[in-house]
């Protein structure tokens, strides 16, 4: 029997046993579903943050055009400030979801490890523990990159608010050249950040959709 077959049979056995709470106090299926739910929630929060960022950029561009047409109205600034405040709130919500994702992933890996340690077959135990550790290391790398992407969103938000403040001065001077460069920089970073967050969703889905053996190939 090949190593992969042994792993597959063992994992299936673990999941079957986890259905019996008296024999599986960690309840792998429950933790797996909880993690799955958190991944879905994180994905929704990511999409909402993305929509808010793009909406904010649209209103920022609209404000700049209005100012260039000498329509300098306080209410226009107030609207843009409000839109970027919404962006900040969405980023905070995304970060909270990320913390939940990290916590539930830790619980899931811990449960798999605990249940594997209860096996009497030492060979299967050793093989599974090694697979779990490799999967954990890979996923922790994804989580680290996700945290960095969220921080980039925070910085982007701060830069955008700075642009709004700078626009007030630029409007008085009627000089927008430097503002153009700043806005292009902000717009150019959005897709890259969202791509990094998409990787977190993809790797998280792999964790609950595929066997450990497929994760560590």
C-alpha positions in Angstrom: 0.0 0.0 0.0 1.4 3.4 -1.0 2.0 6.3 1.4 -0.8 8.3 -0.1 -3.3 5.5 0.3 -2.3 5.1 4.0 -2.7 8.8 4.6 -6.0 8.9 2.8 -7.4 5.9 4.7 -6.1 7.4 8.0 -7.6 10.8 7.4 -11.0 9.3 6.4 -10.9 7.2 9.6 -10.1 10.4 11.6 -13.0 12.2 10.1 -15.4 9.3 10.7 -14.3 8.9 14.3 -14.7 12.7 14.8 -18.5 12.2 14.3 -18.6 10.5 17.7 -18.1 13.1 20.4 -17.4 10.7 23.1 -14.5 9.3 21.1 -13.4 12.7 19.6 -13.5 15.5 22.2 -11.9 17.9 19.7 -14.8 17.4 17.2 -12.9 18.0 14.0 -16.0 18.3 11.8 -17.4 21.1 14.0 -14.1 23.0 13.9 -13.7 22.5 10.2 -17.2 23.9 9.6 -16.5 26.9 11.9 -13.3 27.6 9.9 -15.1 27.3 6.6 -17.7 29.8 7.8 -15.0 32.2 8.8 -13.3 31.9 5.4 -16.6 32.8 3.8 -17.1 35.8 6.0 -13.5 37.0 5.4 -14.1 36.8 1.6 -17.2 38.9 1.9 -15.5 41.5 4.1 -12.6 41.6 1.5 -15.1 42.3 -1.3 -16.8 45.0 0.7 -13.5 46.7 1.4 -12.6 46.5 -2.2 -15.9 48.1 -3.3 -15.4 50.9 -0.7 -11.9 51.6 -1.8 -13.0 51.9 -5.5 -15.9 54.0 -4.6 -13.6 56.3 -2.5 -11.3 56.6 -5.5 -14.2 57.5 -7.8 -15.3 60.3 -5.4 -11.7 61.5 -5.0 -11.3 61.8 -8.7 -14.7 63.6 -9.0 -13.6 66.0 -6.3 -10.4 66.8 -8.1 -12.3 67.4 -11.3 -14.7 69.7 -9.5 -11.9 71.6 -7.9 -10.2 72.0 -11.3 -13.4 73.5 -12.5 -13.2 75.9 -9.5 -16.3 74.4 -7.8 -14.7 74.5 -4.4 -17.6 73.6 -2.0 -17.1 72.4 1.6 -19.8 69.7 1.2 -17.8 68.0 -1.6 -14.8 67.7 0.8 -17.1 66.4 3.6 -18.4 63.7 1.2 -15.0 62.5 0.3 -13.8 62.5 3.9 -16.9 60.5 4.7 -16.3 57.9 2.0 -12.7 57.4 3.2 -13.9 57.0 6.7 -16.1 54.1 5.4 -13.0 52.6 3.8 -11.2 52.7 7.2 -14.1 51.0 8.9 -14.2 48.3 6.3 -10.5 47.7 6.7 -11.0 47.4 10.4 -13.8 44.9 9.9 -11.6 42.9 7.5 -8.8 42.8 10.1 -11.2 41.5 12.8 -12.2 38.8 10.4 -8.6 38.0 9.7 -7.9 37.6 13.5 -10.9 35.1 13.6 -9.6 33.3 10.6 -6.2 32.9 12.3 -7.7 31.8 15.5 -10.0 29.2 13.9 -7.1 27.8 11.8 -5.0 27.4 14.9 -7.9 25.5 16.6 -8.4 23.3 13.5 -4.7 22.4 13.2 -4.6 21.8 17.0 -7.5 19.4 16.8 -6.0 17.4 13.9 -2.8 17.2 15.8 -4.4 16.1 19.1 -6.5 13.4 17.4 -3.5 12.2 15.4 -1.5 11.8 18.6 -4.2 9.5 20.0 -3.6 7.0 17.2 -2.0 3.7 18.2 -0.3 3.1 14.9 3.0 4.9 15.3 3.9 4.9 11.6 0.6 6.5 10.6 0.9 8.9 13.5 4.4 10.1 12.5 3.4 10.4 8.8 0.2 12.4 9.6 2.0 14.7 12.1 4.6 15.5 9.5 1.9 16.3 6.9 0.0 18.5 9.4 3.1 20.4 10.3 3.9 21.1 6.6 0.4 22.2 5.9 0.4 24.5 9.0 3.7 26.1 8.0 2.4 26.8 4.5 -0.8 28.2 5.8 0.9 30.4 8.4 2.9 31.9 5.6 -0.3 32.8 3.8 -1.7 34.4 7.0 1.5 36.4 7.4 1.1 37.8 3.8 -2.5 38.5 4.5 -1.7 40.6 7.5 0.8 42.5 5.4 -1.8 43.1 2.7 -4.3 44.5 5.3 -1.6 46.8 6.6 -1.1 48.0 3.0 -4.8 48.8 2.9 -4.4 50.9 6.0 -1.5 52.8 4.5 -3.5 53.4 1.3 -6.4 54.8 3.3 -4.0 57.2 5.1 -2.4 58.3 1.8 -5.9 58.9 0.3 -6.9 61.1 3.3 -3.7 63.0 2.9 -4.5 63.6 -0.8 -7.9 65.1 0.2 -6.1 67.5 2.6 -3.6 68.4 0.0 -6.4 69.1 -2.5 -7.6 71.9 -0.3 -4.3 73.6 -0.6 -3.9 72.7 -4.3 -7.3 74.3 -5.0 -6.2 77.5 -3.4 -3.0 77.5 -5.5 -4.7 76.1 -8.6 -1.8 73.6 -8.9 -2.7 69.9 -9.2 0.3 68.3 -10.8 1.7 66.7 -7.7 -1.7 65.5 -6.7 -2.0 63.6 -10.0 1.1 61.5 -9.1 -0.2 60.7 -5.6 -3.6 59.6 -6.9 -2.0 57.4 -9.6 0.1 55.8 -6.9 -2.9 55.0 -4.7 -5.0 53.6 -7.7 -2.0 51.5 -8.8 -1.7 49.7 -5.5 -5.4 48.5 -5.1 -5.3 45.6 -7.5 -2.1 44.2 -6.0 -3.4 44.3 -2.5 -6.7 42.6 -3.5 -4.7 39.9 -5.3 -2.8 39.2 -2.1 -6.0 39.0 -0.1 -7.5 36.6 -2.8 -4.6 34.3 -2.2 -5.6 34.0 1.5 -9.1 33.0 0.5 -7.8 30.5 -2.0 -5.4 28.8 0.4 -8.0 28.8 3.2 -10.5 27.1 0.9 -7.9 24.5 0.0 -7.4 23.8 3.7 -11.0 22.6 4.2 -11.8 21.3 0.7 -8.7 19.1 0.1 -6.9 16.4 2.0 -3.7 17.2 3.8 -1.8 15.0 1.4 -2.8 17.3 -1.5 -1.8 20.4 0.4 1.8 19.2 1.0 2.6 17.7 -2.4 
